[in-house]
Amino acid sequence: MSFASHPDAEKRLFFAPIASISPNLKIHIFKFEFYLQCREIGYEIHEEVLKVLHELHTAMKTHHTYQAEFRQAENKLQVVEKQRNKLRQTVPPEKQGKHRKLKIIEKEWAKRKGKYDDARLKATKARNEYLLSMDAANSSIQKYFVDDLSDLIDCMDFGFHQSVARAVLMHVSALDQQRRALQQSVDGANRCLGALDSRKDKQRFIEHNNTTFMIPKKFEYTPVRRDEVSGCRSRLLACLCKHGRGSFPSRLSLQRDICGASSFLPTPTMSKHR
């Protein structure tokens, strides 16, 4: 058999292009090949155990068959012996050598005795083979359940616990990262709570909406001809500062007195003549 025709060589030739793609695949391919070999060994062990059990079953059937034949031959021999003994008791000793019926019984007894001996020999041989097959089956089963089964389990779970450990480690790492993320969120929320300031927020809100909250232009008076607004305004401001805490009607009356004395504000009659 050449190397290329060997089953293991065919597997290696099949997996060689795949293994060249990534170095990490070599480990998985090795585990897969190891698993296939363990399964093949387990299959062979099972075949051996089943073969021994089949031999035991065949030996048991043979033993039972020869035992049945032996019992049957023994029963027939006992029947013939009873007839011979009974006939010997009835026939005188001097006539037993010439007695025809006794001769027939003697021949039948010799025949039954030969079959009995053959059946006993076959039954003894079948019993011995059955006992040997039973010992072989017990030894094979004992070896399988005590040694082979443990070795098969150890081989079949090659790398299983390492894979489980890595998976659990990955899960623990993910939980740790989640805990850190939650802790960072809690710290950020605490910082936000500590940085809350209503005045700064109001100022930033006004700054970001400057066009809406900008101070509008002042109202300005547009004077007509012969209006001396500056002199009236100065006297009005002086009076307002003097009576600043007064009510709005008193200040209005004061304004009228000042403007009426200087006749800066037009009267209704003047506006009527106009």
C-alpha positions in Angstrom: 0.0 0.0 0.0 1.4 3.4 -1.0 1.4 6.5 1.3 -1.2 8.2 -0.9 -3.6 5.3 -0.6 -3.5 5.2 3.2 -6.7 6.6 4.9 -4.8 9.0 7.2 -2.7 10.2 4.3 -5.9 10.9 2.3 -7.3 12.9 5.3 -4.1 14.9 5.5 -4.1 15.6 1.8 -7.7 16.7 2.0 -7.2 19.0 5.0 -3.8 20.4 3.8 -5.3 23.3 1.6 -7.7 24.3 4.4 -4.9 24.3 7.0 -2.8 26.7 4.8 -5.6 29.4 5.0 -5.1 30.1 8.7 -2.7 28.7 11.3 -5.5 28.5 13.9 -7.3 26.0 11.8 -4.5 23.4 12.3 -5.5 23.0 15.9 -9.2 22.4 15.0 -8.2 20.0 12.2 -5.9 18.1 14.5 -8.8 17.8 17.1 -11.1 16.7 14.4 -8.7 14.0 13.2 -8.1 12.9 16.7 -11.8 12.6 17.2 -12.1 10.5 14.1 -9.4 8.2 15.3 -10.9 7.8 18.7 -14.3 7.1 17.1 -12.7 4.4 14.9 -10.9 2.9 17.9 -14.2 2.8 19.8 -15.9 1.2 16.9 -13.3 -1.5 16.8 -13.6 -2.1 20.5 -17.3 -2.4 20.2 -16.9 -4.9 17.3 -14.6 -7.0 19.5 -17.0 -7.0 22.4 -19.9 -7.9 20.2 -17.9 -10.7 18.5 -17.1 -12.2 21.9 -20.8 -11.9 23.0 -21.8 -13.6 19.7 -19.4 -16.4 20.3 -20.8 -16.8 23.8 -24.3 -16.9 22.5 -23.3 -19.6 20.0 -21.5 -21.6 22.6 -24.5 -21.3 24.9 -26.9 -22.6 22.2 -24.5 -25.5 21.4 -24.2 -26.3 25.1 -28.0 -26.4 25.5 -28.5 -28.5 22.4 -25.9 -31.1 23.5 -27.2 -31.1 27.0 -30.7 -31.9 25.7 -29.3 -34.7 23.6 -27.3 -36.0 26.5 -30.4 -36.1 28.7 -32.4 -37.8 26.0 -29.7 -40.5 25.5 -29.5 -40.9 29.3 -33.2 -41.4 29.6 -33.2 -44.0 26.8 -30.3 -45.8 28.4 -32.1 -45.9 31.7 -35.1 -47.4 30.1 -33.1 -50.1 28.4 -31.2 -50.9 31.6 -34.5 -51.3 33.5 -35.7 -53.7 30.8 -32.4 -55.6 30.9 -32.3 -55.9 34.6 -35.9 -57.0 34.7 -35.3 -59.6 32.1 -32.2 -60.9 33.9 -34.2 -61.4 37.0 -36.8 -63.5 35.2 -34.4 -65.6 33.1 -32.3 -68.2 34.9 -28.6 -67.6 34.8 -27.8 -70.8 32.9 -30.2 -69.7 30.1 -29.2 -66.1 29.8 -26.5 -66.8 27.2 -29.0 -68.5 24.9 -32.0 -66.3 25.6 -33.0 -64.5 22.4 -34.8 -61.6 23.9 -32.1 -61.0 26.4 -29.5 -60.9 23.5 -31.7 -58.2 21.7 -31.9 -56.2 24.9 -28.1 -56.5 25.4 -27.5 -55.2 21.9 -29.9 -52.4 22.4 -28.2 -51.5 25.7 -24.8 -51.5 24.1 -26.2 -49.2 21.3 -27.8 -46.9 23.8 -24.6 -46.9 25.9 -22.5 -45.9 22.9 -24.9 -43.0 22.1 -24.9 -42.0 25.8 -21.1 -41.9 25.9 -21.0 -39.9 22.7 -23.7 -37.5 23.9 -21.9 -37.1 27.3 -18.6 -36.4 25.5 -20.2 -33.8 23.3 -22.1 -32.2 26.2 -18.9 -32.0 28.2 -17.0 -30.5 25.4 -19.8 -28.0 24.7 -19.9 -27.1 28.4 -16.2 -26.5 28.5 -16.3 -24.3 25.4 -19.3 -22.5 26.9 -17.3 -21.8 30.1 -14.3 -20.6 28.1 -16.5 -18.3 26.0 -18.2 -17.0 29.2 -14.8 -16.2 30.8 -13.6 -14.5 27.6 -16.9 -12.5 27.4 -16.6 -11.5 31.1 -13.0 -10.5 30.6 -13.8 -8.4 27.5 -16.7 -6.7 29.2 -14.7 -6.1 32.3 -11.8 -4.6 30.3 -14.2 -2.4 28.2 -16.0 -0.9 31.2 -13.0 -0.6 33.5 -10.2 0.5 31.1 -11.4 1.1 27.5 -14.4 3.2 28.3 -12.5 5.6 30.5 -9.8 5.9 27.9 -12.3 6.5 25.2 -14.0 9.3 27.2 -10.7 10.9 27.9 -9.8 10.9 24.2 -13.2 11.9 23.0 -13.4 15.0 25.3 -9.9 16.1 24.2 -9.9 19.9 24.5 -13.5 20.0 25.7 -12.7 21.4 29.2 -10.3 23.9 27.7 -13.0 25.1 25.3 -15.5 25.4 28.2 -13.0 27.2 30.3 -12.3 29.7 27.5 -16.1 30.2 27.0 -16.6 30.8 30.7 -13.6 33.2 30.7 -15.0 35.1 27.8 -18.4 35.3 29.6 -16.7 36.6 32.7 -14.7 39.1 30.7 -17.9 40.4 29.1 -19.6 40.7 32.5 -16.5 42.6 33.8 -16.7 45.0 30.8 -20.4 45.5 31.4 -19.7 46.2 35.0 -17.0 48.8 34.0 -19.4 50.4 31.5 -22.1 50.6 34.1 -19.7 52.1 36.6 -18.6 54.7 34.0 -22.2 55.5 33.4 -22.8 56.0 37.1 -19.7 58.2 37.4 -20.9 60.3 34.5 -24.3 60.7 36.0 -22.8 61.7 39.3 -20.6 64.3 37.5 -23.7 65.6 35.7 -25.5 65.9 39.0 -22.6 67.8 40.5 -22.3 70.1 37.5 -26.0 71.3 37.5 -26.2 75.1 37.7 -29.4 76.9 36.9 -27.8 80.3 36.4 -25.1 79.0 34.0 -27.7 77.0 32.1 -29.9 80.2 31.8 -27.0 82.2 30.6 -26.0 79.6 28.0 -29.6 79.3 26.9 -29.8 83.0 26.3 -26.4 83.1 24.5 -27.5 80.3 22.2 -30.7 82.2 21.4 -29.3 85.6 21.2 -31.5 86.8 18.4 -34.6 86.1 20.4 -33.5 87.5 23.8 -31.4 90.4 22.5 -32.3 93.9 24.0 -34.4 95.8 21.4 -33.6 99.4 20.5 -34.8 102.3 22.6 -37.9 104.2 21.7 -37.0 107.7 20.4 -39.1 110.8 20.1 -39.3 112.4 16.7 -39.9 116.1 17.4 -41.9 118.6 15.3 -40.9 122.1 14.5 -40.4 124.6 17.4 -40.2 121.8 19.9 -37.5 122.2 22.5 -37.3 118.6 23.7 -34.0 118.9 25.5 -35.0 121.6 28.0 -38.3 119.8 28.8 -36.6 116.5 29.2 -34.0 117.8 31.7 -36.7 119.5 33.9 -38.8 116.3 33.6 -35.9 114.1 34.7 -35.1 116.4 37.7 -38.7 116.3 38.9 -38.8 112.5 38.4 -35.7 112.1 40.5 -37.2 114.3 43.2 -40.5 112.5 43.3 -39.3 109.2 42.1 -41.2 107.2 44.6 -44.5 108.7 43.8 -47.4 107.0 42.0 -47.8 107.1 38.3 -50.7 109.7 38.3 -48.8 112.2 40.4 -45.8 112.0 38.1 -48.1 112.4 35.1 -49.6 115.5 36.7 -46.2 116.9 37.4 -45.2 116.4 33.8 -48.2 118.3 32.7 -47.4 121.2 35.0 -43.9 121.4 33.8 -44.7 121.2 30.1 -47.7 123.5 30.6 -45.7 126.2 32.2 -43.2 126.3 29.3 -46.0 125.6 26.7 -43.9 122.9 25.1 -46.8 120.5 24.7 -49.6 121.5 22.3 -53.0 122.3 23.8 -56.2 120.8 22.5 -57.3 124.2 21.2 -54.2 124.7 19.3 -54.4 121.3 17.7 -58.1 122.1 16.9 -57.2 125.3 15.1 -54.7 123.4 13.2 
